[in-house]
Amino acid sequence: MQIKNFSKYLYTLNWFGIAGGILTLTVIIASLYHPWWQLTIGAAVKINVSPMYTNFGLLGTHFTIPLLYALNIGSILTFLCSGIIMLIYSLAPTKSYAKELIDFAWKKPLYSVITSTTCLSLIILIAQAILDMHIPLIGTSLVTIPTQFTTEGVSITVLATSAFQWPLYLAITTAALCILARIYHKKLTQPKTTTNI
């Protein structure tokens, strides 16, 4: 009897939500060590961008900006809450409070992916306009450093390489699973119809 009840309980779980919650927490850990996007300009400049940890490298020295660090902490806390709440919801998706939990949790990874990629694209466009340099969003290009930034007005051309990294694709997968969890929630909460013969 207990095995039958346990199998019925397994059937009521939101497995998309469980996978999404676990991956949400995994994205936090991955993003602390690997950026979502990376730009390298010559051998001197390296920029690592992630909602969880953004840093800049100049001649081998790495630093971060306090405002960005504060935003990174906020993003970590948001992801952490989202992942934990998604897991709590997924283990009890038919409870009266379940809809409020899923409505809070499923949006966070999606909004983070959209906001991060949009802001990054805008920052690149603004930087290109201000610095008068072609900084690639994806790929490799030759970047000519304006003469006002060099000594004695010498024109310097360096190779710039940028690419989205695997944690971004993990975050996209997480967002997709969270969306599926929200869609599947409707199926779990639909009233069961019985046919009388």
Rosetta silent file (secondary structure, phi, psi, omega in degrees, C-alpha in Angstrom):
SEQUENCE: MQIKNFSKYLYTLNWFGIAGGILTLTVIIASLYHPWWQLTIGAAVKINVSPMYTNFGLLGTHFTIPLLYALNIGSILTFLCSGIIMLIYSLAPTKSYAKELIDFAWKKPLYSVITSTTCLSLIILIAQAILDMHIPLIGTSLVTIPTQFTTEGVSITVLATSAFQWPLYLAITTAALCILARIYHKKLTQPKTTTNI
SCORE:     score description
SCORE:     0.000 S_00000001
   1 L     0.000  -41.242  179.644    0.000    0.000    0.000 S_00000001
   2 H   -64.553  -38.811  178.804    2.843    2.384    0.867 S_00000001
   3 H   -63.420  -39.537  179.172    4.532    1.684   -2.478 S_00000001
   4 H   -65.046  -42.943  178.665    1.275    2.482   -4.285 S_00000001
   5 H   -65.159  -38.964  179.464    0.892    5.769   -2.381 S_00000001
   6 H   -65.869  -39.751  178.804    4.517    6.664   -3.068 S_00000001
   7 H   -67.494  -35.182  175.736    4.113    6.020   -6.798 S_00000001
   8 H   -65.981  -38.586  178.476    0.985    8.218   -6.806 S_00000001
   9 H   -64.102  -43.031  178.221    2.982   10.931   -5.038 S_00000001
  10 H   -60.088  -34.454 -179.949    5.752   10.700   -7.655 S_00000001
  11 H   -68.770  -26.189 -178.280    3.128   11.160  -10.341 S_00000001
  12 H   -86.771   -8.529 -179.159    1.980   14.442   -8.725 S_00000001
  13 L   -72.506  152.989  174.036    5.446   16.014   -8.681 S_00000001
  14 L   -97.392   94.393 -174.832    6.408   18.677  -11.191 S_00000001
  15 H   -68.057  -29.984  174.218    9.565   17.099  -12.612 S_00000001
  16 H   -62.668  -40.620  179.091   10.235   20.067  -14.899 S_00000001
  17 H   -66.895  -39.324  177.753   10.265   22.249  -11.787 S_00000001
  18 H   -62.277  -47.244  178.541   12.618   19.922   -9.942 S_00000001
  19 H   -63.251  -42.113  179.054   15.058   19.952  -12.871 S_00000001
  20 H   -64.298  -40.428  179.063   14.657   23.733  -13.245 S_00000001
  21 H   -65.260  -44.143  178.767   15.236   24.333   -9.532 S_00000001
  22 H   -63.740  -43.897 -179.841   18.370   22.178   -9.454 S_00000001
  23 H   -67.645  -32.372  177.245   19.741   23.842  -12.598 S_00000001
  24 H   -60.596  -44.702  177.939   18.976   27.305  -11.190 S_00000001
  25 H   -68.354  -34.581  177.950   21.212   26.554   -8.213 S_00000001
  26 H   -66.277  -37.142  178.757   23.808   25.005  -10.545 S_00000001
  27 H   -60.706  -38.658  178.974   23.865   28.191  -12.656 S_00000001
  28 H   -59.226  -50.939 -177.121   24.843   30.192   -9.560 S_00000001
  29 H   -63.287  -45.708 -179.112   27.838   27.958   -8.835 S_00000001
  30 H   -62.240  -39.741 -174.957   28.922   27.788  -12.483 S_00000001
  31 H   -72.926  -18.953  176.806   28.612   31.555  -12.950 S_00000001
  32 H   -73.464  -23.470 -176.210   30.880   32.283   -9.988 S_00000001
  33 H  -112.268  -22.203 -178.561   33.759   30.533  -11.758 S_00000001
  34 L  -132.447  132.580 -178.489   32.928   30.920  -15.463 S_00000001
  35 L   -75.171  162.808  172.763   31.525   34.033  -17.167 S_00000001
  36 L   -80.483  -29.185 -179.017   28.458   34.156  -19.401 S_00000001
  37 E  -145.834  141.979 -178.895   30.422   36.321  -21.848 S_00000001
  38 E  -135.708  135.955  176.770   34.122   36.996  -22.200 S_00000001
  39 E  -124.011  130.112  175.682   36.056   39.644  -24.130 S_00000001
  40 E  -122.678  126.522  178.022   39.812   39.572  -24.635 S_00000001
  41 E  -117.556  109.752 -176.621   41.615   42.498  -26.231 S_00000001
  42 L    59.962 -145.755  176.894   45.212   41.678  -27.055 S_00000001
  43 L  -103.809    2.590 -171.486   47.156   40.294  -24.118 S_00000001
  44 L  -101.080  -33.882 -171.404   46.343   43.218  -21.857 S_00000001
  45 E  -120.205  132.796  173.352   42.564   43.337  -21.345 S_00000001
  46 E  -138.718  127.783  179.933   40.128   40.616  -20.324 S_00000001
  47 E  -120.595  123.998  177.420   36.516   41.261  -19.361 S_00000001
  48 E  -111.595  122.352 -176.230   34.354   38.555  -17.793 S_00000001
  49 E  -119.274  129.999  176.697   30.632   39.293  -17.612 S_00000001
  50 L  -157.212  146.899  176.065   28.057   37.322  -15.638 S_00000001
  51 L   -61.810  -22.163 -177.333   25.012   38.338  -13.569 S_00000001
  52 L   -92.978  -29.756 -177.026   26.697   36.581  -10.624 S_00000001
  53 L  -159.828  114.960  178.773   30.272   37.851  -11.011 S_00000001
  54 L  -117.532  128.888  177.151   31.691   40.494  -13.348 S_00000001
  55 E  -142.587  163.863 -177.637   35.363   41.388  -13.328 S_00000001
  56 E  -124.220  140.643  177.054   37.924   43.173  -15.429 S_00000001
  57 E  -119.785  130.251  178.717   41.518   42.204  -16.082 S_00000001
  58 E  -133.833  113.333 -179.462   44.210   44.692  -17.038 S_00000001
  59 L    53.830   41.897  176.633   47.785   43.478  -17.524 S_00000001
  60 L    86.454   -6.338  179.244   47.134   40.444  -15.330 S_00000001
  61 E  -100.673  126.355 -178.804   45.453   42.390  -12.511 S_00000001
  62 E  -103.697  138.660  178.612   41.794   41.580  -11.882 S_00000001
  63 E  -149.227  164.907  176.979   39.342   43.993  -10.283 S_00000001
  64 L  -132.060  162.859  179.254   35.625   44.645  -10.013 S_00000001
  65 L   -98.555  131.108 -175.676   33.471   47.752   -9.674 S_00000001
  66 H   -53.061  -41.152  179.523   31.577   48.087   -6.351 S_00000001
  67 H   -63.295  -44.115  177.955   28.248   48.916   -8.028 S_00000001
  68 H   -64.671  -36.720  178.821   28.524   45.873  -10.313 S_00000001
  69 H   -62.966  -41.361  178.389   29.535   43.746   -7.316 S_00000001
  70 H   -64.812  -40.838  176.826   26.383   44.847   -5.472 S_00000001
  71 H   -64.620  -37.634  177.084   24.259   44.007   -8.519 S_00000001
  72 H   -62.134  -43.233  178.310   25.976   40.608   -8.720 S_00000001
  73 H   -61.902  -43.285  177.804   25.103   39.896   -5.067 S_00000001
  74 H   -61.044  -39.655  179.090   21.478   40.861   -5.754 S_00000001
  75 H   -67.272  -40.346  177.555   21.400   38.529   -8.757 S_00000001
  76 H   -60.716  -46.378 -178.906   22.846   35.655   -6.718 S_00000001
  77 H   -64.062  -39.561  178.909   20.194   36.128   -4.001 S_00000001
  78 H   -63.991  -46.420  178.444   17.413   36.320   -6.593 S_00000001
  79 H   -63.014  -40.829 -179.111   18.580   33.124   -8.305 S_00000001
  80 H   -62.346  -47.629  177.781   19.010   31.395   -4.949 S_00000001
  81 H   -61.360  -43.162 -179.024   15.463   32.282   -3.845 S_00000001
  82 H   -61.322  -46.317 -178.680   14.095   31.272   -7.236 S_00000001
  83 H   -64.563  -43.986 -179.506   15.829   27.887   -7.192 S_00000001
  84 H   -66.610  -44.387 -179.331   14.807   27.037   -3.625 S_00000001
  85 H   -65.930  -37.937  177.355   11.200   28.163   -4.128 S_00000001
  86 H   -61.910  -40.098  178.464   10.980   26.223   -7.401 S_00000001
  87 H   -67.449  -42.885  178.573   12.116   23.066   -5.591 S_00000001
  88 H   -61.331  -45.861  178.366    9.660   23.605   -2.710 S_00000001
  89 H   -59.284  -46.469 -172.607    6.838   24.172   -5.192 S_00000001
  90 H   -63.944  -25.193  178.277    7.767   21.142   -7.300 S_00000001
  91 H   -83.172  -14.410  178.700    7.498   18.787   -4.323 S_00000001
  92 L  -145.426   60.574 -173.181    3.980   20.016   -3.517 S_00000001
  93 L   -72.373  -10.314 -178.592    2.522   21.495   -6.729 S_00000001
  94 L  -102.100    3.425  178.329   -1.115   20.844   -5.790 S_00000001
  95 L   -70.368  162.627 -176.403   -1.075   22.736   -2.479 S_00000001
  96 L   -65.209  -29.021 -177.748   -3.126   25.908   -2.134 S_00000001
  97 L   -91.721    0.125 -172.575   -0.007   28.103   -2.048 S_00000001
  98 H   -63.126  -39.818 -176.301    1.677   26.400   -5.026 S_00000001
  99 H   -63.458  -38.548  178.124    0.540   28.875   -7.699 S_00000001
 100 H   -64.746  -38.285  179.842    2.088   31.822   -5.835 S_00000001
 101 H   -66.538  -48.192 -178.590    5.370   29.935   -5.529 S_00000001
 102 H   -66.458  -36.276  178.924    5.580   28.941   -9.201 S_00000001
 103 H   -64.419  -31.937  176.682    4.552   32.435  -10.331 S_00000001
 104 H   -75.446  -44.718 -167.228    7.476   33.881   -8.363 S_00000001
 105 H   -79.366  -36.340 -169.254   10.087   31.286   -9.305 S_00000001
 106 L   -70.741  -25.313 -173.737    9.653   30.558  -12.996 S_00000001
 107 H   -79.476  -28.284 -169.372   10.273   34.095  -14.273 S_00000001
 108 H   -59.902  -49.966  178.597   13.630   34.835  -12.642 S_00000001
 109 H   -62.375  -39.089  179.544   15.972   32.784  -14.905 S_00000001
 110 H   -63.113  -48.339  179.911   14.146   33.961  -18.041 S_00000001
 111 H   -62.503  -36.433 -179.421   14.301   37.624  -17.033 S_00000001
 112 H   -65.827  -43.645  179.231   17.967   37.268  -16.112 S_00000001
 113 H   -63.722  -46.812 -178.456   18.901   35.813  -19.514 S_00000001
 114 H   -64.452  -47.610 -177.966   16.924   38.462  -21.411 S_00000001
 115 H   -63.696  -44.533 -177.407   18.169   41.366  -19.273 S_00000001
 116 H   -63.185  -48.732 -177.560   21.809   40.254  -19.314 S_00000001
 117 H   -69.028  -36.332  178.535   22.069   39.726  -23.070 S_00000001
 118 H   -66.980  -47.716  179.958   20.120   42.923  -23.867 S_00000001
 119 H   -62.875  -40.977  179.148   22.186   45.094  -21.499 S_00000001
 120 H   -61.412  -44.363  178.883   25.427   43.575  -22.773 S_00000001
 121 H   -61.584  -42.484  179.367   24.462   44.313  -26.386 S_00000001
 122 H   -65.815  -41.088  179.605   23.565   47.916  -25.498 S_00000001
 123 H   -63.148  -41.121  178.353   26.805   48.432  -23.563 S_00000001
 124 H   -62.267  -44.425  179.614   28.836   47.155  -26.526 S_00000001
 125 H   -63.190  -42.045  179.540   26.995   49.518  -28.901 S_00000001
 126 H   -66.379  -43.400  179.258   27.508   52.485  -26.561 S_00000001
 127 H   -62.025  -39.331  177.952   31.188   51.621  -26.042 S_00000001
 128 H   -63.020  -40.120 -178.940   31.692   51.398  -29.807 S_00000001
 129 H   -70.446  -41.548 -176.801   30.123   54.829  -30.264 S_00000001
 130 H   -74.019  -45.996 -175.015   32.047   56.504  -27.430 S_00000001
 131 H   -87.023  -10.240 -177.819   35.452   54.902  -28.001 S_00000001
 132 L    56.257   45.033  179.249   35.137   54.770  -31.796 S_00000001
 133 L  -131.001  145.660  176.171   36.307   51.142  -31.737 S_00000001
 134 L   -90.093   99.013  178.778   34.730   48.014  -33.222 S_00000001
 135 L   -98.925  119.895 -176.087   34.302   45.734  -30.210 S_00000001
 136 L   -75.561  140.657  172.714   32.788   42.397  -31.257 S_00000001
 137 L   -79.034  -40.240  175.328   29.837   40.940  -29.356 S_00000001
 138 L  -139.897  132.952  175.520   30.648   37.515  -30.788 S_00000001
 139 E   109.888 -161.423 -175.631   33.707   36.555  -32.808 S_00000001
 140 E  -128.704  139.918  175.765   37.086   38.073  -33.563 S_00000001
 141 E  -153.672  161.726  175.260   38.054   41.401  -35.057 S_00000001
 142 E   -87.016  129.111 -178.450   40.961   43.808  -35.226 S_00000001
 143 E  -111.174  124.636  176.640   40.511   46.758  -32.894 S_00000001
 144 E   -97.202  118.081 -179.453   42.341   50.003  -33.578 S_00000001
 145 E   -76.359  126.805 -179.275   42.931   51.930  -30.381 S_00000001
 146 L   -56.908  146.922 -175.391   42.248   55.643  -30.938 S_00000001
 147 H   -62.406  -25.410  179.836   45.363   57.822  -30.943 S_00000001
 148 H   -69.089  -15.969  178.537   44.110   59.861  -27.958 S_00000001
 149 H   -98.224    0.107 -179.068   44.539   56.734  -25.790 S_00000001
 150 L  -115.220  161.496  179.231   48.103   56.019  -26.924 S_00000001
 151 H   -79.048  140.266  176.746   51.371   57.806  -26.275 S_00000001
 152 H    58.376   24.474  175.312   52.648   60.211  -28.916 S_00000001
 153 H    66.309   25.890  179.996   49.564   59.617  -31.085 S_00000001
 154 L   -79.847  133.511  178.007   50.701   56.182  -32.253 S_00000001
 155 L   -86.047  126.245 -178.230   47.948   54.050  -33.783 S_00000001
 156 E  -119.920  132.842  177.376   47.843   50.524  -32.294 S_00000001
 157 E  -116.772  127.427 -179.744   45.826   47.610  -33.684 S_00000001
 158 E  -129.209  162.702  179.651   45.149   44.554  -31.526 S_00000001
 159 E   -88.436  130.050  177.441   43.088   41.398  -31.855 S_00000001
 160 E  -116.388  131.243 -179.479   39.803   41.311  -29.909 S_00000001
 161 E  -128.730  132.971  177.710   37.960   38.067  -29.301 S_00000001
 162 E  -140.189  152.779  179.960   34.597   37.646  -27.583 S_00000001
 163 E  -163.857  150.151  169.827   32.175   34.795  -27.076 S_00000001
 164 E   -78.158  140.491 -175.685   29.244   33.665  -24.987 S_00000001
 165 L  -103.105  168.729 -172.923   30.313   30.902  -22.609 S_00000001
 166 H   -60.147  -29.811  177.815   28.594   27.661  -21.572 S_00000001
 167 H   -61.201  -29.672  176.232   26.999   29.015  -18.328 S_00000001
 168 H   -64.335  -43.100  179.890   24.764   31.237  -20.493 S_00000001
 169 H   -67.806  -31.795  173.737   23.496   28.191  -22.391 S_00000001
 170 H   -65.897  -40.020  178.082   22.953   26.443  -19.060 S_00000001
 171 H   -66.701  -37.144  176.894   20.919   29.455  -17.918 S_00000001
 172 H   -64.511  -42.265  176.750   18.864   29.336  -21.148 S_00000001
 173 H   -61.565  -41.850  178.288   18.160   25.631  -20.529 S_00000001
 174 H   -61.114  -45.979  179.174   17.162   26.489  -16.952 S_00000001
 175 H   -60.540  -40.867  178.840   14.778   29.198  -18.172 S_00000001
 176 H   -63.676  -42.006  178.627   13.209   26.751  -20.642 S_00000001
 177 H   -65.296  -37.853  178.466   12.671   24.135  -17.902 S_00000001
 178 H   -67.115  -37.305  175.564   11.096   26.751  -15.630 S_00000001
 179 H   -64.522  -43.596  177.922    8.711   27.781  -18.423 S_00000001
 180 H   -62.866  -36.485  177.510    7.798   24.113  -18.951 S_00000001
 181 H   -62.469  -40.308  179.274    7.231   23.776  -15.194 S_00000001
 182 H   -67.038  -40.025  178.613    4.775   26.688  -15.316 S_00000001
 183 H   -66.761  -43.070 -178.028    2.944   25.150  -18.301 S_00000001
 184 H   -68.049  -25.063  178.166    2.871   21.703  -16.662 S_00000001
 185 H   -58.200  -37.422  178.902    1.460   23.239  -13.485 S_00000001
 186 H   -62.082  -39.436  179.306   -1.825   23.802  -15.331 S_00000001
 187 H   -67.234  -39.861 -178.923   -2.029   20.105  -16.150 S_00000001
 188 H   -66.950  -30.972 -175.401   -1.310   19.108  -12.553 S_00000001
 189 H   -98.655    0.597  176.212   -4.003   21.387  -11.159 S_00000001
 190 L   -67.726  137.108  177.128   -6.723   20.597  -13.688 S_00000001
 191 L   -63.885  137.350  178.919   -9.674   18.868  -12.036 S_00000001
 192 L   -72.995  130.357  177.937   -9.823   15.180  -12.848 S_00000001
 193 L  -100.178  133.632  178.377  -12.836   14.266  -14.951 S_00000001
 194 L  -111.633  140.746 -179.963  -14.465   10.891  -14.439 S_00000001
 195 L  -101.829  124.889  177.485  -16.621    9.149  -16.982 S_00000001
 196 L   -92.158  129.630  179.603  -19.726    7.373  -15.726 S_00000001
 197 L  -107.399    0.000    0.000  -20.770    4.274  -17.668 S_00000001
